[in-house]
Amino acid sequence: MRDRENIYGFIIAYNGATADVAKSRPDWESLREQFTRIILEVPFDYKTQPAFGILYVEEKKERVAEILKIEFDDYFIPVAG
């Protein structure tokens, strides 16, 4: 039986347009809170790649439009030190 209430897909968590990767890092904890269920998380080296990871997710259909509006600049926080 097909699941008609949920959608399965992946999100490419790119480095935000204004994120200074020398002075900030991805806030994985806050990003994870945006999803109903993360099936698999594949982190990247955000300092050398244009993205900091891929998330494979299961999500409710009614939340898809909201998730597509995520601004990844909001998920970078200052590096301590």
C-alpha positions as CSV (number, residue, x, y, z in Angstrom):
1,M,0.0,0.0,0.0
2,R,1.3,3.4,-0.9
3,D,1.7,6.1,1.7
4,R,-0.6,8.9,0.4
5,E,0.0,11.3,3.2
6,N,3.7,11.6,3.2
7,I,6.3,12.5,0.6
8,Y,9.9,11.1,0.4
9,G,12.7,13.3,-0.9
10,F,16.0,14.9,-0.3
11,I,17.1,18.4,0.7
12,I,20.4,19.8,-0.4
13,A,21.5,21.9,2.5
14,Y,23.6,24.5,0.7
15,N,25.9,27.1,2.2
16,G,23.8,30.2,2.5
17,A,24.5,33.1,0.0
18,T,25.8,35.3,2.8
19,A,27.2,32.6,5.1
20,D,30.9,33.3,5.9
21,V,32.2,29.7,6.3
22,A,35.4,31.0,7.8
23,K,33.5,32.5,10.7
24,S,30.4,30.4,11.0
25,R,29.3,26.8,10.8
26,P,26.0,24.9,10.0
27,D,23.6,24.6,12.9
28,W,22.5,21.0,12.3
29,E,20.4,20.9,15.4
30,S,18.2,23.7,14.4
31,L,17.9,22.4,10.8
32,R,16.9,18.9,12.0
33,E,14.0,20.4,13.9
34,Q,12.4,21.5,10.6
35,F,11.6,18.0,9.5
36,T,9.1,15.4,10.5
37,R,11.5,12.5,9.9
38,I,15.1,12.4,8.7
39,I,15.8,9.0,7.1
40,L,19.5,9.7,6.3
41,E,21.8,12.6,6.9
42,V,25.0,13.0,4.8
43,P,27.2,15.8,6.0
44,F,29.7,17.5,3.7
45,D,32.8,19.6,4.5
46,Y,31.1,22.9,4.2
47,K,34.4,24.8,4.1
48,T,35.4,23.1,0.8
49,Q,31.9,22.3,-0.7
50,P,29.1,24.6,-1.8
51,A,26.7,22.6,0.5
52,F,27.0,21.3,4.0
53,G,24.9,18.1,3.4
54,I,22.0,16.2,2.1
55,L,19.0,15.1,4.1
56,Y,16.8,12.3,3.0
57,V,13.4,13.0,4.5
58,E,9.9,11.7,5.0
59,E,7.5,14.7,5.2
60,K,3.8,15.4,5.3
61,K,2.5,16.7,2.0
62,E,1.1,19.9,3.6
63,R,4.5,20.9,4.8
64,V,6.4,20.7,1.5
65,A,5.8,24.3,0.4
66,E,7.0,25.5,3.8
67,I,10.2,23.4,3.6
68,L,10.9,24.6,0.1
69,K,11.1,28.1,1.6
70,I,14.0,27.3,4.0
71,E,16.7,29.9,3.8
72,F,20.0,28.1,4.7
73,D,21.7,31.4,5.7
74,D,19.4,31.1,8.8
75,Y,21.1,27.8,9.8
76,F,24.7,29.1,10.1
77,I,25.9,30.2,13.5
78,P,29.2,31.8,14.6
79,V,32.2,29.6,15.3
80,A,33.2,29.7,18.9
81,G,36.7,30.8,19.6
